[in-house]
Amino acid sequence: MIGLIGKKIGMTQFFKENGVLCPATAIEIGPCPIIAVKSSEGKDGYNSLKLGFSESEKISKPEKGVFAKLKLPGMKVMKEFRVDSVEEYQPGMVIKADLFKTGEIVMVKGTTKGRGFAGVVKRHGFSGGKDTHGVRAGRIPGSMGGSSDPSRVFKGKKLPGHYGNANLTVRGLEVLLVDPEKNVIFLKGAVPGARNGFVFVTKQA
């Protein structure tokens, strides 16, 4: 499904027409120029649009040639979006925030905040040991399962480790407001990532 690349601005509150107050995330969405069009009739075998977002001079030499041919500035982020048909699209066209309509349901892909190495209490929500009666368990994982049986740690055991900085997709988010002039949309609820993090917003069937 077609979508756009955006940047998370932050969270706020939004009043619906019926007076209901709900959390909302503001996203700077587009404008996204079309860098390439892939067709199912060509060698690629599928229909998609390659979009760019956020101007940048730090691009490779081959990419500079591609953007120069399209008479476009270099783009920091590029992403392919599948579409049903590519007949109405051409390289160099620009897709803006008005692609989305108020009330639509979308899904958002992003990268969660990186929190480095974390223990089981923070990473998995363990309760930890008691703070009284001489218990020294504190915030440790606790027993890992037996001495003679099974004599090993099961795969998938929740343990300390790298927390965050992972790809995450959130589905079923409602579009509360679209501002085409400022290229900003407001989505109901939270989306993954920190402020100024890049996200991919796609229409959900």
C-alpha positions in Angstrom: 0.0 0.0 0.0 1.2 3.5 -0.8 2.6 5.7 2.0 5.0 8.5 2.8 8.2 9.0 4.8 8.0 11.4 7.7 9.7 12.7 10.8 8.2 12.5 14.3 7.7 15.9 15.8 6.3 14.9 19.2 3.1 14.1 21.1 0.2 16.4 22.1 -3.5 16.2 22.9 -6.4 16.4 20.4 -10.1 17.1 20.9 -12.4 15.3 18.5 -15.6 16.8 17.3 -17.6 14.9 19.9 -15.4 16.4 22.7 -13.4 13.3 23.4 -9.8 14.1 24.4 -7.2 11.7 23.0 -3.4 11.5 22.8 -2.0 12.4 19.4 1.4 12.3 17.6 2.4 15.0 15.2 4.4 13.9 12.2 6.0 16.0 9.5 5.1 14.0 6.5 6.6 14.6 3.1 6.9 16.2 0.6 8.4 13.1 -0.9 9.6 13.2 -4.5 9.4 10.0 -6.6 13.0 8.8 -7.3 12.1 5.6 -9.3 9.1 3.8 -10.6 9.1 0.0 -10.8 6.6 -1.8 -12.9 5.4 -5.4 -12.9 5.7 -5.4 -16.7 9.5 -4.6 -16.4 12.4 -6.5 -15.1 11.5 -5.8 -11.5 8.3 -7.9 -11.6 6.3 -5.7 -9.2 4.8 -2.3 -8.9 6.4 0.1 -6.4 7.4 3.7 -5.9 10.8 4.7 -4.5 10.4 7.9 -2.5 12.9 10.2 -0.9 12.7 12.5 2.2 14.8 15.1 4.0 17.4 16.9 1.8 21.0 16.0 2.4 24.4 16.5 0.7 25.9 13.4 2.3 25.1 10.9 -0.5 27.2 8.6 -2.6 28.5 9.6 -6.1 26.1 7.2 -8.0 23.1 8.6 -6.0 24.3 12.2 -6.9 24.0 11.2 -10.6 20.5 9.8 -10.1 19.2 13.0 -8.3 21.0 15.3 -10.9 19.2 13.5 -13.7 15.8 14.1 -12.0 16.9 17.7 -11.1 16.3 17.0 -7.4 18.4 17.6 -4.3 20.0 14.6 -2.5 17.7 12.8 -0.1 18.7 11.4 3.3 16.1 8.7 3.6 14.7 6.6 0.7 12.0 3.9 0.9 10.0 1.7 -1.5 6.2 1.5 -1.2 4.2 -1.1 -3.1 1.3 0.2 -5.2 -1.5 -1.5 -7.3 -0.7 0.6 -10.4 2.1 2.9 -11.5 0.3 4.4 -14.5 -0.3 7.8 -12.8 3.2 8.2 -11.4 6.4 9.5 -13.0 9.9 10.0 -11.6 10.3 13.6 -10.3 6.6 13.9 -9.2 6.2 15.0 -5.6 3.6 13.4 -3.2 2.5 15.5 -0.3 0.6 15.1 3.0 -2.8 15.4 1.2 -2.3 11.8 0.3 -3.9 11.0 3.6 -7.5 11.9 4.7 -9.0 12.6 8.1 -10.5 9.4 9.5 -8.3 7.0 7.6 -6.5 4.1 9.3 -2.8 3.8 8.8 0.2 1.9 10.1 3.5 3.3 11.1 7.0 1.7 11.0 9.8 3.2 13.1 12.8 2.4 15.3 12.3 2.4 19.0 14.5 4.4 21.4 17.8 2.7 22.1 18.3 2.1 25.8 21.6 0.2 25.7 22.3 -2.7 28.0 19.5 -3.2 30.5 18.6 -5.7 33.3 15.5 -7.9 33.5 13.5 -5.4 35.6 13.7 -2.7 33.0 13.9 -4.9 29.9 11.2 -7.5 30.8 9.3 -6.0 33.7 10.5 -8.5 36.4 9.4 -7.6 39.9 12.8 -8.4 41.5 13.3 -9.9 45.0 12.1 -8.8 48.4 13.7 -5.8 50.1 13.5 -7.4 53.6 14.2 -10.6 55.6 17.8 -10.8 54.3 16.9 -11.4 50.7 19.7 -10.4 48.4 18.1 -11.1 45.1 17.4 -7.4 44.4 17.0 -7.0 40.6 18.7 -10.2 39.4 16.9 -12.7 37.1 16.6 -15.4 39.7 16.7 -19.2 39.2 17.2 -20.4 35.6 15.8 -23.8 36.0 17.1 -26.8 37.8 20.4 -28.6 38.6 20.0 -32.2 37.4 16.9 -31.6 35.3 17.0 -30.0 32.8 20.6 -29.1 33.5 20.5 -26.3 31.0 18.9 -22.9 30.3 16.0 -23.0 27.9 16.3 -21.0 24.7 14.4 -17.8 24.8 15.0 -17.3 28.6 14.4 -13.6 29.4 17.7 -12.2 30.5 19.6 -8.9 30.6 20.7 -7.6 27.2 20.4 -4.9 24.5 17.1 -3.1 25.0 15.4 -1.0 22.3 16.8 0.3 18.9 14.6 -2.2 17.1 12.2 -1.9 14.2 8.6 -1.8 15.3 5.3 -1.5 13.4 2.1 0.0 15.0 -1.1 -0.7 13.2 -4.6 0.7 13.4 -3.8 4.4 14.0 -6.5 6.9 13.1 -5.6 10.1 11.2 -7.0 12.9 13.3 -6.0 15.9 11.2 -4.2 16.6 8.0 -2.5 20.0 7.4 -1.4 20.0 3.7 0.1 23.6 3.9 2.6 22.6 6.7 2.9 19.0 5.6 1.9 17.7 9.1 -0.5 15.0 10.1 -1.8 14.1 13.6 -2.3 10.4 14.4 -4.2 9.0 17.4 -1.9 7.4 19.9 1.9 6.9 20.0 4.3 5.9 17.3 7.7 4.3 17.8 10.9 6.3 18.1 12.2 9.5 19.6 11.6 13.0 18.4 13.0 13.8 15.0 13.2 10.1 14.3 12.2 8.9 10.8 9.0 6.9 10.3 7.1 5.3 7.4 3.4 5.9 7.3 1.4 3.6 5.1 -2.3 3.3 4.3 -3.8 0.3 5.9 -6.3 -1.8 4.0 
